[in-house]
Amino acid sequence: MTNAQIIELVKNTLVSAGSTFKQDKKDAYKRAIEVESNEKAKWVLQTILDNAEAAETNLSPLCDDTGIPHLVLEVGDNAAISGNMLKAIRTGVKEGLRILPGRPMGIIGNDSHRIDQSGGLNPDPAGVEQAPILVRETDNDVVRLHIMMFGGGPAIRAKTYRVFHKHSTQVVLDEIVKWSKEAVSLLGCSPCTLAVGVGRSHFEATSMMVQALVDGRYDQQSEMEAEITRRVNEFDIGPLGLHGNTSVLATFMKVGPQRASGVRIVCVRPCCCFEPRIASVELSDE
């Protein structure tokens, strides 16, 4: 596959990530609408779904906060990636941000300027740099790219911290539910999809959270995922905080390797009503 072909595929995939819901997410909203008894909450859920359908039709952003590109690259046993491929991916991301279009919110300047925002905004949507790429193995002989657009609100309410597990999975789940209750109630843009990663370090827990978003499905919930979803919904926060049955559509949880220790490092991201904004593409030659 040529660099030009990769750029085109990545560009279109980013636009798709920022403008469409996957079918299992649409179905999750439809199920939530059917069982919602709070009329205001039902209206919010229907409006979010209608917005998603319009965005997909027009290939327009799902939300004004168009997000920061986060990429996961899967590489098969007999597949290969090169520096040129990574450069083509970066170029495709930039072109996709211009077409979507992404909101110009990249900060100009040196380290200090970027921290305090004194350097001003880059007017180019492509000035929003992608986050570092996460690479993982896959059983198939492919190179597959997943693009996610992360908004600011969920990052503000997310939390990565240690939990003293006391040799009990339930203790860890209780802490996740506690964090999630606070995060969902403060986020505002609910219903949420809770992304949870459990690892041995902050880096690993966060990477598990990101991979959970890639692998998660609304129509497939593990026992732990279903428990977290159910318990947070029992707090009656509801869509946009208006109360109701659906504060959380689903929980996507990935538990990585653990070590003999009294703590588990847990990352919880309360993804807003539009997230995960994700699309995937294969970059391998057939």
N, C-alpha and C positions, 0 to 999 in steps of 0.2 A: 504494500500500500504506500502510495507516495505521500510526501508531506502535505501537498495540496489537498489530497483526499482526506487526510486526517484533520486538517484545519476545517474543512467543510463539515465533516461529521461532528466534530466537537462544537463548532459554532451552532449547528442546528440542535444538538443535544442540550446545550445550555439554554437556548430559547425555550425548548420543551420543558426543561426543569423549572424554569421560572414562570411558566404559563399554564401548566396542566396538572390535574390530579390523576393518579393512577386509578384504574377501575376499582380495585379493592377499597380504595379510600372513598370513592364516590358511593360505593355500596354501603360503606360504614356510615356515611352521612344519611343515606336513605333509611337505614335501619334505625338510626337515632331519631330521625324525624317521625317515623311511624310510632315509636313508643313514648315520645315526649308528650307530657300532659300539660306542661306550662306553655301557654300560647305564645308568650313573648319569646321564650327559648326556642320554640318550634319555628317562629318567624326568623330568628337569627340563623338557625341551622339551614333553613331553606334558602335564605339570602346568600349565605356562604357558598352553598352548592350552586345556586344560580350564577353567582359571580365566577365560580370556577368554570362553568360551562361556557360563559361568555368569553372568558380569558382564553380558553382553549380554541374556541372558534376564531378569535381574532389574533391569536398568538401574542397576546398582550400580558403584561405582568399581573400576577394574581394579587399583588399588594404593592403599595407605593414604596415600602421598604423592600426593594427588589433583592437585597441580600448579598452576601459575600460568598463567592464560589469556594466550595470545599470538595475536594476530589479524592476518590478512592480508585486505585488502579489495580486490577487483578491480573496476574501473570501466570499462565499455565506452565507446566513442566518443560515443554519443548518450545515455548514462545520466548520472545526476547524483546526488550525495550532498549532504546538508545537515547543518547543525548539529543539527537535530532528529533526523535519522536516527542520527547518532553518539551522541546522548544515549539514544535508544531501544536502540541496540546495547549501550551500557554497562549500561542497566537490565536488558536480557535476560541479559547475562552474570551480573549479580548474582543474578537470580532462579534462573538455572541452577545457580550455585554452592550456593544454599540447597537446591535439590531433589536434587542429585546424591547426597549432599551433599559439598561440598568440605571439606577439613580446615581448621578455624579456625587460621590461622597468620599472619594479618596483624598487624604490629607497630603498637602505638599510640604516639603521642607526636610530639615535634618531631624535627628532623633528627638530633640527637645521640641521642635516645631510640631512634629507629629503627635507628641503627647499632649501639648497644650492647645493645639489647633491654631496656633498663631500664623502658620504658613498659608492658610486658606485652603479652599477646595479646588481640586482638579476638575475642570469643566468636562473632561472626557469621561464617559461612563467606563471606559477601559482602564481608567486610573484607579479603579478598585481592584487591587491586586488579589489574586487567588491565594488561599491558605496553602501551606506546604502539602504536597501530595502524600497520601498514605498508600503504601504498596503492600499487597498481600498475595499469597499463593492461591491458586485455584486448580482443581483437578482437570479441567478442560484445557486443551492446547489453544488457548486464546489469550488475547490482550483485551480486557474489558474495562471500560471507564465508566464510573458512576459520578455524576455531578449533582451536588446538593447546594442549594442557596440558603444560607443561614442568615436570619434576620437578627436585629439588635435586641429586641425585647426578650426573647428566650435566653440570649447570652447574659443579659442583666440578671435574670432570675435563676440561672443555672447554678449548680453547686458541685464542687469536687472536694471531698474531704474524707477523713478517716472515720471508720465506724469500729468500735470495739465489739467484736461479734459474739463474745462469751460462749463460743462453741454452739451457736444457735443461728440457723438461717433466719428464723423468725425475728430475731433481734435486728438483723440487717434489713429485712423487709419492713419492719416497723419504722425504722429510721428513714427509709426511702419514702414511705407513705407520709411521714411527718414533714419531710422536706417538700414533698410534692404538694401537700395541702397548702403550705405557705406560698409556694411558687405559683401554683395555678390561681390562687385567690388574688395575688398581686399582679399577675401578668396582664389580665384583662382580655387578651385575645384568645379566649377559650371558645370551643372545646380544644383541649390540648392532645397531643400525642406525646406521651412520656418516653424519653430515650434514656436508658440506664446502662451504664457500663461498670463492671466490677473488676478491678485489677490489683496489681502489686505496687503500683506507683501511680502518681497523678497522670503521667503521660499514658500509661497503659490503660487506666480506667477511662480516660477521655477517648482513646482510640477504640476501645470496646464500645463506647457510646456511639461513636460515629459509625462503626460497623453494624451496630444494632439497627441503625436507621436504614442501612443498605439492605440488610437481610430481613427486616421485619415485615409482617403482613397483617393487615387488619382482620383477615378471616382466619388467622392461625395464631392462637395465643397459648403460651405455655401455662402451666398451673401457677407459677409465680407471677407471670405477666397479668393473668386474669385476676389474681388476688389484688394486686396493686391497683389495677383499673377499677375494680369493684369498690374497694375501700375508699379511694379518693372520690369516686362518684357519690358515695354516701354522705359526703360533707355538704352536698346541695349547693355547690358554687354556681354551676350552670354556665351556659354560653354567655360570654361577656359579663359574667358575674350576676346574671339575672335570675339565678336559681334554676332548678330543673334537674332532669335525670342524667344529663350528659355533660360532665365537666371534663372528662377524658374519654376520647374515642377508643384508645388502645394504649398498651405499653409495649415497647420494644426493648428487650433486655438481653445483654450479652455478658456472660461471665467468663473471664479469661483464666489463665493459670493462677494458682494461689500458692502462697508459701506458708510454712509453719510460723505463724505470727499471731498476736492477739488482735490485729487490726485487719480490716479490709478497706481498700480505697475505693470509694464509690463516686461516680459522676452521674448526676441527674440533670437532664436538660428538658424543660417543659416546652416542647415545640408548639408554636402557636397554631391557630386554626388552619393556616395555609401550609404549614410544614408537616412532614418533610416535603420540600419541593425538590424532587429528584427525577432524573432521567438517566438512562444507561445506553451505552453503545459499544459494539465490538470494533476494535481497531486492527484486527488481524486480517491478513490476506486469506482468501478462501482457497 
